[in-house]
Amino acid sequence: MRKKFFSALLLMTLAVPLTGALVSCSDYDDDISSLRDDVTSLKSQLETTKSDLEAQLTTIKGDFAAQIQAAVEGKADKSEVEELKVSLDAAESKLQAQIDAINEAIEGLDAGKINDAIETLAAVTGDVKDLKSDVDGIDQRLGTVEGNLKIQQDALAAFLKALESNGYENVDELIAAVKDAQSKIEEIQGDLANYNGDITDLKSRMEKAELALKTLDSTVAGLSGQIDALTAYIEKMLSGLVFAPDFYYGGIEAMEATTIHYAPITLANNSTLEKPTKDGETWAQAKTEAAYLTPDIVANYHMNPSYFDVTKIKSMRVVSDDKEYVEVGSTRAAESGPSVVEGSWLNSKDGMLSATINLDASKVKDDASHVTVLAVQACFNGEDGKDSVVTSDYAAVAKSTISNVVIADPVEPVNAFTDVTTCTIDGAHHIYLTAAKAIANQPTHNIVYNDPEGIDLTKLVQAHFIRNGAETEQAMDDVSKYGMKWEFAVSHYTAGNNETSESAHIYLKDNHAIACTVDASGKPQPGSQDRSSIGRLPMVRVTLVDTTKTENNIVAVGFIKLEIVKEADVPAEAIDVNFDGKGYDLSCTGYNQTLTWAQIEDQVLGKLNLSKDEFEKQYEIEKNNGVVQLYANTENGPAVATQYGKVEELKDAGGHTTNVLSWTVTANEICKAVWDVTKVAYKTGVNLETGVKFARKDGDITKPAVYVWFHTGTITTPTAALENSTKISNRWAATNGELGSGFAEVHDYVGAPNQDVLTFKLDLLSCFVGGKVSLTTTGSDAFKENLNYEYKFIITEANQKQVGLSGTKYRMSTSADGHLLFANAGQGTEIVAELDGSVVKYNETGAYAQDLLNAASHKDLAHTVTATVGIYVTNACDMPLPVENNTFDVKFLRPINVVGAEGVAFTDAIDGGNQADLYKLLTFTDWRDTWKEEFVKAPNAGYGVTSITPDIDNITTDMNNGTLGETLLSSITKDITFKKDANAGKAYGGVTFGQLVYENVGHVTSTFKVRVPLTVTYYWGEVKTSVDITVNATQGNKVARR
C-alpha cells in the first residue's frame, strides 16, 4: 500500500508547474522548463531519501545481528532468539517497502512516459500559442470555471480529511484521484490534437482544457501539503525500542526485581526537647524480618529515532510471560503481574525511554527451569493503542533479595567510629545504632558555629545491604529507587551534672543541621548564631523509611553525633607521591617494590622541603595495631583500605641514613585482583595501586599530609587455546556428525566382540596427538611451569534435558567437582557417567543410564545420550589458566541396533497356525553397522542378547481400514490372535528366542497387515522396534475354520 502511495504522490507532483495554464502564452516555455527542473529536483530528493533509508536498514540489521549473537552466546531461550529474528524481519520489511516505493518512483521519473508527457505539453504549448492569436477575444467564462473548481476543492478537502482520520493507511482513494488527474491530462492532449480549425470548437476545447488543468493544479497544491505533513510524521515516528540491560542473567539481558526484607523499628520518643534524658532516646525492633517492600523497576530503552517526543505516547503497557529455559511454554501473563506506572515515561531524556514498572517481585520466577520475561509497548493515536504500537525486545526479570539494611557514613570522620559493626565497603563506616552509644563516643563530624547553611546530613548517610546472602555488603546509590527515603530529627539528651541539653544548640532545615543559640529557657533559637554554642555536642537521629506502605515503616535507624566548632581551619591539600612499577607477569612468585633512599629523598623530602631529621620529627607513617595502614584512591579521596598486600617501613640504624618503604603483594592476592569471576577470564591492563599515609604528629591540618602511592605497572596475564590441530581428526566429529567431519565431539563405544573387553571406557587423551593435550599459550613461562589438567562434566543448555527410551525426560546435573554426571527424574537421581582423570566411564548397569543409552541408534546422533566435558588448567599454585575452545561433547553410542525385517508374511488357514522364529523378524546391526550370529553371545564374545519379546496387546493392523501403529488388532476382532511360543524354533547364536504364532479361529479373511512391537533385551538394557507382517488371504476354498 505504501509503495502505491508514494508513486501516486510523485505523479501528482509532476503537475504542480501547471498553475495558471492557458492564461499567458509567454509563460508556457517557463512552465515546461520549471517542470523539467522539478522532475530533476524531485529525483534528487528521492535519491537522498533512498540513501537515508538504506543506511537505516543497514544499521537495524547490524543492531539485531548483535542482539541475536549475544542471545546465542548467552545460551538464550530459543524462543527469544526467534522473537529477535521476527522483529528483525518486520523492521527489515518495513524499511525495504519504503525503499522499493522510492525505487519505483525513481524508475517512473526516468521512464519515457514523463519525457513523452513533457514533450506533449511542449507541443500543446506551441499549438496554444498559435491558437491564442486567433481567439484573443474569446470569453473565458470564468464563473463556470470557478464553480467547477470549487466542486473539485470540496471533494479534495473531504478526501484529505478521510486520510487524516485513517492515519495514512487509507490510500486507495488517493491513487484513484491521481489516475483521474492523469486521464484529464490525456483528455486535454486529445482535445487539442483533434482541433479542426473551427473557432467555436476551439473555444469549447480551450474552456475544457483550462478547467481541467486548474482543477488538477488545485488538487496538487492540496496534496503537496499532505506530502509535507506525511514526511514530517514519518520522520518523527517512533520505530523501535531496544532494551538497555542492567546486567545479564543466565546469558539473557535482564533487569532486577528486588524484594527488601526488614524488621520494622518503633521509636520510643522518650527523650524530648522538653524532657531530655542522659542516655537519650531508645527504640525497639521486631524480632524477625516480618516486613518487606518491593520497589518499582526503572527499565531503560534506546529510542529510534533518539529525538522522538515522548509526550506523543498516549499509554504504555507490559507484555510478559514465565518461560522455561529450554522448552518454551505458551504465552501468558507472568504471575508477577507487571504494569507500567502511568506517565512515568515523561521524564525520559538523552534518547533513552525510561519506564517505571510495578510488579510483585515475590512472584518473579527464579527456579532452575523458568525465567520471567517482559517487554513494554508504547501506544499512539489512542488510549487503546490500536492505531500504532511499538514493542520493545524482551528482557529477563532477575529476582533479587535484599536484607540486613544498615545506615553507614561514607565520609571520613573527624574522630574514628568505635563500638560499631564492621563495614566491608572501603571508606565507609556504620554509624551508631543507639543514642547511648553515640553519646558515649566522640563526635564524628563538625558544624561551624556561624555557618548559616550548616552541614548537609544527606551527604553523611548511605544505605548498605546484603544482596542474595552475599558475604560482603553493597551501597544504595539512591534510596528512592528502592522505595525508601531519609528522615532526620534532632535527638535530645543531657550531659554532665548540670544536665546541659546538648542538642538544643541545633535546628534542622531542608535536611541540614545548623548551629544556633538558646534562650533563657533552653529553647533553640533558629537563625541566631554566636560563639556561645561552640563546644556543644548535639546529636541527630537518622531513619530510613519505607515509602511503599501508608504507615511508613522504619527500616533502619542510627545516630550522628556532632560538635559545634569555631571557624574551621583550612586543611592543607595533601601531597601525593607516586612510584610506578615496571609491570608484573602473573606467576606463582609475588610482587615486591622497595623504594630506594634516593627516591624517598627526591620525591618525599624534596616536595616538603624538609631535611630527613625534620621530616621524621614532624611526620610518622600511619599504622593500625602496629601494621602500616593501607589506603585506596576513591571518588571521595584517599580512604582506609585492606588491599593490596602490605607495606613495611625499613628503618636504617644509622641516624643520618634514610628510611625506605617496601611493598609486597602475594601472587594469590594479585591473581584474585585480576580474575574476572563473571567472565571466567583474566582482566587485561590492570595496574594495582596501594597507598600509605604520612600524617602530622601534631595533628596540624594546616600542614599537608603525604600519601605515597605504589603502582605495579601493567600486569600481564596468560591466555591459552586448545587448537583443533592438536586433535586426531579421525577421532573427532562435527556436532552430530560422522567421524572426521569436524572437532566438536568424540564418540565412545563398547568395542568389537572377541577383540576387546566390551565396556564403555574412553581415555580422552587418546583423541589428541601424542596422547596429550597441547595448548597454545601467552604469558610468562614461570606461570606455565607444572600445569595441571582437570577434566570435568559441565551442563550446557543443549544437553541439560535428555529423553530416554521409555520417554522419561531426565534433567542432567553434575557433582560439585564435575567428576560425576547425574540423571534426575522425579525424586530419583542416578550416576550416568564418571570421569577418572581423563578417562570417561559409562554406568552400564544403571536403569537411568540404560534408558538414556538405548533411546536412539548410533546413527541418530542428535538423540544419542551426550555428556559435555571441559578441560580446566591450573598452574603449580592453583591459578587458573583460561583455555579457549576447551569444551566438547562425548556421545555414548548404543552397542546394537534392531529394525523389523523386510518381507515377513504369514498365511491364513494353515493347520496348527502360522509361526516364525522371533529372531527372523529382526535385522541386527552393531555400532559398526555389521553383524554375525555369534554376536548374540554374552560379553565379551558378543553383546549378550538374551530375549526377544513381542508386545501382543499392542499389535496394530490395517484391517477394516485401520491404521498401522494406531488401530489395535484386538479392537477389530478377537478371533485373530498372536502369541509367543518361548520353547519353539531354532537356536540363534546359541540362544532360543522362541516363535511368534498366528491363529485365526474365526471367518475367512482377505490379505491384511499387522505391526508387532518387539523388545530386545541385551547386556546394556533394552532396544525397542517393530516389524510389519503381511497376513495373506485364507488358503484353499477360503472356507472359514470352525
Secondary structure, DSSP 8 states (H G I E B T S, - for coil): -HHHHHHHHHHHHTTGGGTTTTT-GGGHHHHHHHHHHHHHHHHHHHHHHHHHHHHHHHHHHHHHHHHHHHHHHTT--HHHHHHHHHHHHHHHHHHHHHHHHHHHHHHHHHSHHHHHHHHHHHHHHHHHHHHHHH-TT----HHHHHHHHHHHHHHHHHHHHHHHHTTT---HHHHHHHHHHHHHHHHHHHHHHT--S-HHHHHHHHHHHHHHHHHHHHHHHHHHHHHHHHHHHHHH---EEEE--SEEETTEEEEEEEEEEE--EEE---S-SSS--SS---EEE-SS--EEE---EEEEEEEESTT--GGG--EEEEEEEEEESSS-------TT--EE-TTGGGG-BTTEEEEEEE--GGGS--SSSEEEEEEEEEEESSTT--SEEEE---EEEEEEEEEEEEEEE-S--SS---S-----STT-EE-BSSHHHHHHS--SEEEETT-SS-EEGGGG-EEEEEETT-SS-EE-S-GGGGTEEEEEEE---EETTTTEEGGGGEEEETTEEEE-EE-TTS-EETT---GGGTT---EEEEEEEESSSTT--EEEEEEEEEEEESS-------EEEEEE---EE-SSS-EEEE--HHHHIIIIIHHHT--HHHHHHHEEE-EETTEE-EEEEETTEEEEE--SSEEEEE--SSTTS--EEEEEE-HHHHHHHHEETTTTEE-SS---EEEEEEEETT--TTS--EEEEEE---EE--EEE--GGGB-GGG-BSTT--BTS-SSEEEE----TTTS--S-EEEGGGGBGGGS---EEES-TTTTTT-EEEEEEE--TTTSEEE-TTS-EEEEEE-TTS-EEEEEETTEEEEEEEEETTEEEE-TT-HHHHHHHTTS-TT-GGGS-EEEEEEEEE-TT--EE-EET-EEEEEE--SEEEEE-TTEEEETT-TT-EEEEGGGGEEEEETTS---GGGGSSTTTS----EEEE-GGG-EE-GGG--TTTSBHHHH-SSEEEEEETT-S-EETTEE--EEEEEE-SS----EEEEEEEEEEETTEEEEEEEEEEEE---TT-----
